[in-house]
Amino acid sequence: MSAWDIIIPIVTLIVGLIAGFAAGVFYLRKQLEKMQSDPEMLQKMAKQMGYNMNKQQMQRAQQMMKSGKFPRK
């Protein structure tokens, strides 16, 4: 058993985690961009989270997403 038998799986795991994280961030950003232009998608997400948004709330949420300004708690 050589050192390579230990090093290669560890390096592969680290590279896989980094690539998976990057792919997840890329996918999430694309989904958020789609939601900015698709109000039905935004409403569907809100319903899944348990919120029922009216038209005015939908417009406000879309404006916040476009500007990138989200209120902090």
C-alpha positions in Angstrom: 0.0 0.0 0.0 1.6 3.2 -1.1 0.9 6.8 -0.3 -0.9 7.3 -3.6 -3.6 4.9 -2.4 -4.5 7.4 0.3 -3.7 10.7 -1.5 -5.7 10.1 -4.7 -9.1 9.4 -3.1 -8.7 12.5 -0.8 -7.8 14.8 -3.7 -10.7 13.3 -5.8 -13.1 14.0 -2.9 -11.9 17.6 -2.5 -12.1 18.3 -6.2 -15.6 16.7 -6.4 -16.9 18.8 -3.5 -15.6 22.0 -5.1 -17.0 21.1 -8.5 -20.4 20.2 -6.9 -20.5 23.4 -5.0 -19.7 25.5 -8.1 -22.4 23.6 -10.1 -24.9 24.2 -7.4 -24.2 27.9 -7.2 -24.4 28.2 -11.0 -27.8 26.3 -11.1 -29.2 28.4 -8.2 -28.2 31.7 -9.9 -29.9 30.6 -13.2 -33.1 29.7 -11.3 -33.2 33.1 -9.6 -32.7 34.8 -13.0 -35.6 32.9 -14.4 -37.8 33.8 -11.5 -37.2 37.5 -12.1 -38.9 37.3 -15.5 -41.4 34.5 -14.7 -44.0 35.6 -12.0 -45.6 32.1 -12.1 -42.4 30.5 -11.1 -41.9 33.0 -8.2 -45.5 32.4 -7.0 -45.0 28.6 -7.2 -41.9 28.9 -5.0 -43.8 31.2 -2.5 -46.6 28.7 -2.3 -44.1 25.9 -1.6 -42.8 28.0 1.3 -46.3 28.5 2.6 -46.8 32.1 1.5 -49.8 33.3 -0.6 -48.7 36.5 -2.4 -51.1 38.9 -4.1 -50.2 40.9 -7.3 -48.6 43.9 -5.4 -46.4 41.6 -3.3 -45.3 39.7 -6.4 -44.3 43.0 -8.1 -42.4 44.1 -5.0 -40.6 40.7 -4.8 -39.6 40.9 -8.5 -38.3 44.4 -8.0 -36.2 43.3 -5.0 -34.8 40.4 -6.9 -33.8 42.6 -9.9 -32.1 45.2 -7.7 -30.5 42.6 -5.5 -31.6 44.3 -2.3 -33.0 42.0 0.3 -33.9 43.2 3.7 -31.8 41.8 6.6 -33.4 40.7 9.8 
